Amino acid sequence: MSHVLAKLKGVKLADIEKALKEDAKVHANEGLFLEHLWQNDDDENEVLFLFRADDLSHAKHYIKKVHSKALVENPDVNLPQMVFLEGK
């Protein structure tokens, strides 16, 4: 099973939770399903979230496309660090 782990700094858990809920249908259409959402206990401005990915290659391509578009619109946009995990 494949997963995508995201870490985002400078954000509040409630804001990310709201954004992820709003984007859930789009993510599902791309084969990404939110499984967990955490706030870093040592840094209240850091949030981590985990997606299950139906197709890791597709997920990488989709996320790269979305992040590239966001950077064109705003070069200073706060994007998460992404880790793509392939399970056995």
A tleap script that builds the chain and sets N, CA, C and O, in Angstrom:
source leaprc.protein.ff14SB
mol = sequence {
  NMET SER HIE VAL LEU ALA LYS LEU LYS GLY
  VAL LYS LEU ALA ASP ILE GLU LYS ALA LEU
  LYS GLU ASP ALA LYS VAL HIE ALA ASN GLU
  GLY LEU PHE LEU GLU HIE LEU TRP GLN ASN
  ASP ASP ASP GLU ASN GLU VAL LEU PHE LEU
  PHE ARG ALA ASP ASP LEU SER HIE ALA LYS
  HIE TYR ILE LYS LYS VAL HIE SER LYS ALA
  LEU VAL GLU ASN PRO ASP VAL ASN LEU PRO
  GLN MET VAL PHE LEU GLU GLY CLYS
}
set mol.1.N position { 0.843 -1.183 0.000 }
set mol.1.CA position { 0.000 0.000 0.000 }
set mol.1.C position { 0.884 1.240 0.000 }
set mol.1.O position { 1.866 1.310 0.738 }
set mol.2.N position { 0.540 2.190 -0.808 }
set mol.2.CA position { 1.311 3.424 -0.948 }
set mol.2.C position { 0.688 4.541 -0.118 }
set mol.2.O position { -0.526 4.597 0.080 }
set mol.3.N position { 1.558 5.425 0.358 }
set mol.3.CA position { 1.109 6.568 1.142 }
set mol.3.C position { 1.907 7.803 0.763 }
set mol.3.O position { 3.006 7.715 0.216 }
set mol.4.N position { 1.330 8.949 1.067 }
set mol.4.CA position { 2.008 10.224 0.908 }
set mol.4.C position { 1.906 10.943 2.249 }
set mol.4.O position { 0.812 11.197 2.754 }
set mol.5.N position { 3.071 11.266 2.814 }
set mol.5.CA position { 3.137 11.981 4.081 }
set mol.5.C position { 3.488 13.432 3.787 }
set mol.5.O position { 4.428 13.716 3.044 }
set mol.6.N position { 2.733 14.339 4.369 }
set mol.6.CA position { 2.968 15.771 4.161 }
set mol.6.C position { 3.236 16.451 5.496 }
set mol.6.O position { 2.592 16.152 6.501 }
set mol.7.N position { 4.200 17.371 5.490 }
set mol.7.CA position { 4.511 18.160 6.683 }
set mol.7.C position { 4.461 19.621 6.280 }
set mol.7.O position { 5.114 20.042 5.325 }
set mol.8.N position { 3.677 20.384 7.022 }
set mol.8.CA position { 3.488 21.796 6.701 }
set mol.8.C position { 3.705 22.624 7.954 }
set mol.8.O position { 3.105 22.364 8.997 }
set mol.9.N position { 4.567 23.620 7.841 }
set mol.9.CA position { 4.881 24.493 8.981 }
set mol.9.C position { 4.183 25.839 8.816 }
set mol.9.O position { 3.830 26.247 7.710 }
set mol.10.N position { 3.997 26.509 9.937 }
set mol.10.CA position { 3.416 27.842 9.918 }
set mol.10.C position { 1.918 27.842 9.716 }
set mol.10.O position { 1.361 28.803 9.185 }
set mol.11.N position { 1.259 26.772 10.134 }
set mol.11.CA position { -0.183 26.632 9.938 }
set mol.11.C position { -0.839 26.117 11.220 }
set mol.11.O position { -0.181 25.596 12.121 }
set mol.12.N position { -2.131 26.279 11.262 }
set mol.12.CA position { -2.935 25.773 12.383 }
set mol.12.C position { -3.674 24.516 11.935 }
set mol.12.O position { -4.101 24.415 10.784 }
set mol.13.N position { -3.817 23.585 12.826 }
set mol.13.CA position { -4.492 22.327 12.528 }
set mol.13.C position { -5.893 22.558 11.983 }
set mol.13.O position { -6.279 21.926 10.999 }
set mol.14.N position { -6.653 23.438 12.591 }
set mol.14.CA position { -8.039 23.684 12.165 }
set mol.14.C position { -8.101 24.189 10.723 }
set mol.14.O position { -9.004 23.820 9.972 }
set mol.15.N position { -7.148 25.026 10.340 }
set mol.15.CA position { -7.134 25.554 8.974 }
set mol.15.C position { -6.842 24.452 7.955 }
set mol.15.O position { -7.475 24.395 6.900 }
set mol.16.N position { -5.893 23.585 8.268 }
set mol.16.CA position { -5.554 22.495 7.359 }
set mol.16.C position { -6.682 21.475 7.306 }
set mol.16.O position { -6.996 20.948 6.239 }
set mol.17.N position { -7.284 21.200 8.437 }
set mol.17.CA position { -8.412 20.260 8.467 }
set mol.17.C position { -9.549 20.757 7.565 }
set mol.17.O position { -10.141 19.981 6.816 }
set mol.18.N position { -9.840 22.041 7.647 }
set mol.18.CA position { -10.892 22.627 6.817 }
set mol.18.C position { -10.532 22.523 5.332 }
set mol.18.O position { -11.366 22.131 4.515 }
set mol.19.N position { -9.298 22.874 4.985 }
set mol.19.CA position { -8.863 22.822 3.585 }
set mol.19.C position { -8.899 21.393 3.046 }
set mol.19.O position { -9.312 21.171 1.908 }
set mol.20.N position { -8.473 20.434 3.848 }
set mol.20.CA position { -8.480 19.044 3.404 }
set mol.20.C position { -9.902 18.525 3.216 }
set mol.20.O position { -10.160 17.749 2.296 }
set mol.21.N position { -10.813 18.942 4.066 }
set mol.21.CA position { -12.222 18.547 3.897 }
set mol.21.C position { -12.794 19.145 2.615 }
set mol.21.O position { -13.518 18.475 1.879 }
set mol.22.N position { -12.468 20.397 2.358 }
set mol.22.CA position { -12.960 21.058 1.142 }
set mol.22.C position { -12.403 20.394 -0.119 }
set mol.22.O position { -13.078 20.357 -1.148 }
set mol.23.N position { -11.189 19.876 -0.047 }
set mol.23.CA position { -10.529 19.279 -1.210 }
set mol.23.C position { -10.689 17.760 -1.287 }
set mol.23.O position { -10.126 17.130 -2.183 }
set mol.24.N position { -11.440 17.166 -0.372 }
set mol.24.CA position { -11.532 15.702 -0.281 }
set mol.24.C position { -12.013 15.063 -1.581 }
set mol.24.O position { -11.473 14.036 -1.993 }
set mol.25.N position { -13.013 15.647 -2.234 }
set mol.25.CA position { -13.531 15.056 -3.472 }
set mol.25.C position { -12.496 15.127 -4.597 }
set mol.25.O position { -12.331 14.172 -5.356 }
set mol.26.N position { -11.809 16.250 -4.698 }
set mol.26.CA position { -10.761 16.390 -5.715 }
set mol.26.C position { -9.655 15.374 -5.450 }
set mol.26.O position { -9.187 14.697 -6.365 }
set mol.27.N position { -9.245 15.275 -4.189 }
set mol.27.CA position { -8.202 14.305 -3.834 }
set mol.27.C position { -8.654 12.882 -4.166 }
set mol.27.O position { -7.882 12.098 -4.719 }
set mol.28.N position { -9.886 12.551 -3.833 }
set mol.28.CA position { -10.408 11.205 -4.102 }
set mol.28.C position { -10.401 10.910 -5.602 }
set mol.28.O position { -10.083 9.796 -6.017 }
set mol.29.N position { -10.750 11.905 -6.411 }
set mol.29.CA position { -10.716 11.722 -7.866 }
set mol.29.C position { -9.301 11.442 -8.370 }
set mol.29.O position { -9.123 10.845 -9.432 }
set mol.30.N position { -8.304 11.870 -7.612 }
set mol.30.CA position { -6.899 11.645 -7.966 }
set mol.30.C position { -6.323 10.430 -7.241 }
set mol.30.O position { -5.126 10.157 -7.341 }
set mol.31.N position { -7.169 9.701 -6.513 }
set mol.31.CA position { -6.717 8.490 -5.824 }
set mol.31.C position { -6.007 8.741 -4.514 }
set mol.31.O position { -5.224 7.904 -4.065 }
set mol.32.N position { -6.267 9.886 -3.887 }
set mol.32.CA position { -5.665 10.234 -2.599 }
set mol.32.C position { -6.752 10.299 -1.529 }
set mol.32.O position { -7.762 10.982 -1.695 }
set mol.33.N position { -6.531 9.581 -0.436 }
set mol.33.CA position { -7.539 9.486 0.618 }
set mol.33.C position { -6.884 9.776 1.962 }
set mol.33.O position { -5.982 9.058 2.391 }
set mol.34.N position { -7.345 10.832 2.619 }
set mol.34.CA position { -6.778 11.233 3.899 }
set mol.34.C position { -7.021 10.148 4.933 }
set mol.34.O position { -8.155 9.715 5.137 }
set mol.35.N position { -5.945 9.707 5.588 }
set mol.35.CA position { -6.056 8.692 6.630 }
set mol.35.C position { -5.793 9.247 8.019 }
set mol.35.O position { -6.437 8.837 8.985 }
set mol.36.N position { -4.850 10.175 8.127 }
set mol.36.CA position { -4.507 10.728 9.439 }
set mol.36.C position { -4.143 12.204 9.308 }
set mol.36.O position { -3.657 12.659 8.272 }
set mol.37.N position { -4.391 12.926 10.376 }
set mol.37.CA position { -4.041 14.339 10.469 }
set mol.37.C position { -3.544 14.575 11.883 }
set mol.37.O position { -4.239 14.267 12.851 }
set mol.38.N position { -2.331 15.126 12.004 }
set mol.38.CA position { -1.737 15.342 13.313 }
set mol.38.C position { -1.234 16.767 13.456 }
set mol.38.O position { -0.865 17.417 12.477 }
set mol.39.N position { -1.226 17.237 14.687 }
set mol.39.CA position { -0.536 18.475 15.049 }
set mol.39.C position { 0.695 18.061 15.831 }
set mol.39.O position { 0.603 17.235 16.740 }
set mol.40.N position { 1.827 18.614 15.496 }
set mol.40.CA position { 3.060 18.327 16.211 }
set mol.40.C position { 2.925 18.837 17.647 }
set mol.40.O position { 2.659 20.018 17.872 }
set mol.41.N position { 3.105 17.957 18.593 }
set mol.41.CA position { 2.941 18.319 19.998 }
set mol.41.C position { 4.030 19.298 20.458 }
set mol.41.O position { 3.824 20.063 21.400 }
set mol.42.N position { 5.172 19.270 19.797 }
set mol.42.CA position { 6.264 20.165 20.172 }
set mol.42.C position { 6.255 21.480 19.402 }
set mol.42.O position { 7.009 22.398 19.724 }
set mol.43.N position { 5.408 21.568 18.391 }
set mol.43.CA position { 5.324 22.793 17.583 }
set mol.43.C position { 3.883 22.939 17.098 }
set mol.43.O position { 3.479 22.301 16.126 }
set mol.44.N position { 3.125 23.768 17.771 }
set mol.44.CA position { 1.695 23.903 17.449 }
set mol.44.C position { 1.446 24.497 16.066 }
set mol.44.O position { 0.310 24.502 15.591 }
set mol.45.N position { 2.483 24.992 15.423 }
set mol.45.CA position { 2.350 25.549 14.076 }
set mol.45.C position { 2.828 24.583 12.992 }
set mol.45.O position { 3.065 24.987 11.854 }
set mol.46.N position { 2.968 23.312 13.351 }
set mol.46.CA position { 3.355 22.295 12.376 }
set mol.46.C position { 2.296 21.194 12.355 }
set mol.46.O position { 1.892 20.668 13.392 }
set mol.47.N position { 1.860 20.867 11.135 }
set mol.47.CA position { 0.827 19.857 10.933 }
set mol.47.C position { 1.370 18.808 9.973 }
set mol.47.O position { 2.066 19.127 9.009 }
set mol.48.N position { 1.041 17.563 10.251 }
set mol.48.CA position { 1.390 16.459 9.367 }
set mol.48.C position { 0.109 15.741 8.984 }
set mol.48.O position { -0.821 15.634 9.783 }
set mol.49.N position { 0.071 15.246 7.743 }
set mol.49.CA position { -1.093 14.468 7.332 }
set mol.49.C position { -0.655 13.375 6.379 }
set mol.49.O position { 0.344 13.498 5.670 }
set mol.50.N position { -1.434 12.296 6.382 }
set mol.50.CA position { -1.090 11.106 5.631 }
set mol.50.C position { -2.234 10.725 4.709 }
set mol.50.O position { -3.377 10.564 5.138 }
set mol.51.N position { -1.900 10.584 3.426 }
set mol.51.CA position { -2.860 10.106 2.433 }
set mol.51.C position { -2.528 8.666 2.067 }
set mol.51.O position { -1.354 8.309 1.970 }
set mol.52.N position { -3.520 7.855 1.868 }
set mol.52.CA position { -3.359 6.587 1.168 }
set mol.52.C position { -3.439 6.914 -0.312 }
set mol.52.O position { -4.309 7.677 -0.734 }
set mol.53.N position { -2.544 6.348 -1.101 }
set mol.53.CA position { -2.503 6.641 -2.534 }
set mol.53.C position { -2.760 5.369 -3.328 }
set mol.53.O position { -2.084 4.359 -3.131 }
set mol.54.N position { -3.737 5.419 -4.224 }
set mol.54.CA position { -4.025 4.269 -5.081 }
set mol.54.C position { -2.877 3.993 -6.043 }
set mol.54.O position { -2.570 2.836 -6.329 }
set mol.55.N position { -2.242 5.050 -6.542 }
set mol.55.CA position { -1.167 4.928 -7.525 }
set mol.55.C position { -0.126 5.994 -7.183 }
set mol.55.O position { -0.347 7.185 -7.403 }
set mol.56.N position { 1.005 5.551 -6.646 }
set mol.56.CA position { 2.006 6.502 -6.154 }
set mol.56.C position { 2.582 7.357 -7.280 }
set mol.56.O position { 2.827 8.548 -7.091 }
set mol.57.N position { 2.795 6.768 -8.428 }
set mol.57.CA position { 3.315 7.534 -9.563 }
set mol.57.C position { 2.340 8.636 -9.960 }
set mol.57.O position { 2.746 9.770 -10.214 }
set mol.58.N position { 1.070 8.305 -10.013 }
set mol.58.CA position { 0.049 9.309 -10.342 }
set mol.58.C position { 0.011 10.395 -9.267 }
set mol.58.O position { -0.091 11.581 -9.582 }
set mol.59.N position { 0.093 9.987 -7.997 }
set mol.59.CA position { 0.071 10.950 -6.886 }
set mol.59.C position { 1.231 11.935 -6.998 }
set mol.59.O position { 1.049 13.137 -6.805 }
set mol.60.N position { 2.429 11.424 -7.313 }
set mol.60.CA position { 3.591 12.301 -7.470 }
set mol.60.C position { 3.354 13.318 -8.582 }
set mol.60.O position { 3.614 14.510 -8.416 }
set mol.61.N position { 2.863 12.836 -9.705 }
set mol.61.CA position { 2.610 13.717 -10.851 }
set mol.61.C position { 1.555 14.773 -10.505 }
set mol.61.O position { 1.739 15.955 -10.797 }
set mol.62.N position { 0.470 14.352 -9.894 }
set mol.62.CA position { -0.613 15.275 -9.529 }
set mol.62.C position { -0.119 16.337 -8.548 }
set mol.62.O position { -0.376 17.526 -8.740 }
set mol.63.N position { 0.582 15.918 -7.509 }
set mol.63.CA position { 1.050 16.862 -6.485 }
set mol.63.C position { 2.070 17.820 -7.085 }
set mol.63.O position { 2.043 19.014 -6.789 }
set mol.64.N position { 2.958 17.319 -7.913 }
set mol.64.CA position { 3.937 18.197 -8.567 }
set mol.64.C position { 3.227 19.248 -9.415 }
set mol.64.O position { 3.615 20.416 -9.410 }
set mol.65.N position { 2.189 18.838 -10.143 }
set mol.65.CA position { 1.429 19.766 -10.984 }
set mol.65.C position { 0.744 20.836 -10.125 }
set mol.65.O position { 0.808 22.024 -10.441 }
set mol.66.N position { 0.097 20.415 -9.054 }
set mol.66.CA position { -0.613 21.362 -8.176 }
set mol.66.C position { 0.370 22.326 -7.523 }
set mol.66.O position { 0.112 23.528 -7.462 }
set mol.67.N position { 1.490 21.809 -7.036 }
set mol.67.CA position { 2.467 22.669 -6.368 }
set mol.67.C position { 3.130 23.627 -7.362 }
set mol.67.O position { 3.381 24.786 -7.033 }
set mol.68.N position { 3.410 23.149 -8.565 }
set mol.68.CA position { 4.001 24.030 -9.587 }
set mol.68.C position { 3.069 25.178 -9.929 }
set mol.68.O position { 3.502 26.324 -10.055 }
set mol.69.N position { 1.793 24.869 -10.079 }
set mol.69.CA position { 0.794 25.910 -10.375 }
set mol.69.C position { 0.714 26.914 -9.228 }
set mol.69.O position { 0.637 28.120 -9.463 }
set mol.70.N position { 0.733 26.427 -7.999 }
set mol.70.CA position { 0.667 27.315 -6.835 }
set mol.70.C position { 1.879 28.238 -6.786 }
set mol.70.O position { 1.748 29.413 -6.441 }
set mol.71.N position { 3.054 27.719 -7.125 }
set mol.71.CA position { 4.269 28.539 -7.118 }
set mol.71.C position { 4.254 29.603 -8.205 }
set mol.71.O position { 4.797 30.692 -8.016 }
set mol.72.N position { 3.640 29.300 -9.334 }
set mol.72.CA position { 3.517 30.297 -10.407 }
set mol.72.C position { 2.617 31.438 -9.932 }
set mol.72.O position { 2.904 32.612 -10.167 }
set mol.73.N position { 1.528 31.072 -9.262 }
set mol.73.CA position { 0.584 32.076 -8.778 }
set mol.73.C position { 1.148 32.894 -7.623 }
set mol.73.O position { 0.855 34.083 -7.491 }
set mol.74.N position { 1.969 32.240 -6.777 }
set mol.74.CA position { 2.548 32.921 -5.626 }
set mol.74.C position { 3.877 32.244 -5.279 }
set mol.74.O position { 3.876 31.189 -4.644 }
set mol.75.N position { 5.001 32.825 -5.680 }
set mol.75.CA position { 6.304 32.209 -5.418 }
set mol.75.C position { 6.609 32.007 -3.927 }
set mol.75.O position { 7.494 31.224 -3.582 }
set mol.76.N position { 5.898 32.694 -3.056 }
set mol.76.CA position { 6.131 32.580 -1.620 }
set mol.76.C position { 5.112 31.681 -0.924 }
set mol.76.O position { 5.041 31.665 0.305 }
set mol.77.N position { 4.324 30.934 -1.697 }
set mol.77.CA position { 3.289 30.086 -1.116 }
set mol.77.C position { 3.919 29.065 -0.163 }
set mol.77.O position { 5.017 28.567 -0.408 }
set mol.78.N position { 3.218 28.769 0.906 }
set mol.78.CA position { 3.663 27.813 1.918 }
set mol.78.C position { 3.190 26.419 1.497 }
set mol.78.O position { 2.025 26.067 1.681 }
set mol.79.N position { 4.107 25.634 0.933 }
set mol.79.CA position { 3.766 24.290 0.472 }
set mol.79.C position { 4.322 23.250 1.436 }
set mol.79.O position { 5.366 23.462 2.052 }
set mol.80.N position { 3.627 22.133 1.565 }
set mol.80.CA position { 4.114 21.088 2.457 }
set mol.80.C position { 5.309 20.339 1.853 }
set mol.80.O position { 5.471 20.253 0.636 }
set mol.81.N position { 6.124 19.811 2.745 }
set mol.81.CA position { 7.154 18.862 2.327 }
set mol.81.C position { 6.440 17.543 2.122 }
set mol.81.O position { 5.654 17.125 2.973 }
set mol.82.N position { 6.699 16.886 1.015 }
set mol.82.CA position { 6.023 15.644 0.680 }
set mol.82.C position { 7.016 14.483 0.712 }
set mol.82.O position { 8.145 14.593 0.235 }
set mol.83.N position { 6.561 13.366 1.291 }
set mol.83.CA position { 7.345 12.137 1.301 }
set mol.83.C position { 6.452 11.056 0.709 }
set mol.83.O position { 5.341 10.829 1.189 }
set mol.84.N position { 6.936 10.393 -0.330 }
set mol.84.CA position { 6.169 9.364 -1.027 }
set mol.84.C position { 6.652 8.005 -0.541 }
set mol.84.O position { 7.832 7.675 -0.656 }
set mol.85.N position { 5.731 7.226 -0.001 }
set mol.85.CA position { 6.082 5.974 0.668 }
set mol.85.C position { 5.452 4.784 -0.048 }
set mol.85.O position { 4.233 4.718 -0.210 }
set mol.86.N position { 6.282 3.862 -0.468 }
set mol.86.CA position { 5.802 2.647 -1.128 }
set mol.86.C position { 5.885 1.499 -0.148 }
set mol.86.O position { 6.959 1.191 0.369 }
set mol.87.N position { 4.757 0.864 0.109 }
set mol.87.CA position { 4.714 -0.252 1.040 }
set mol.87.C position { 4.848 -1.575 0.319 }
set mol.87.O position { 4.707 -1.663 -0.901 }
set mol.88.N position { 5.116 -2.573 1.084 }
set mol.88.CA position { 5.215 -3.958 0.555 }
set mol.88.C position { 4.031 -4.758 0.994 }
set mol.88.O position { 3.924 -5.937 0.658 }
savepdb mol mol.pdb
quit
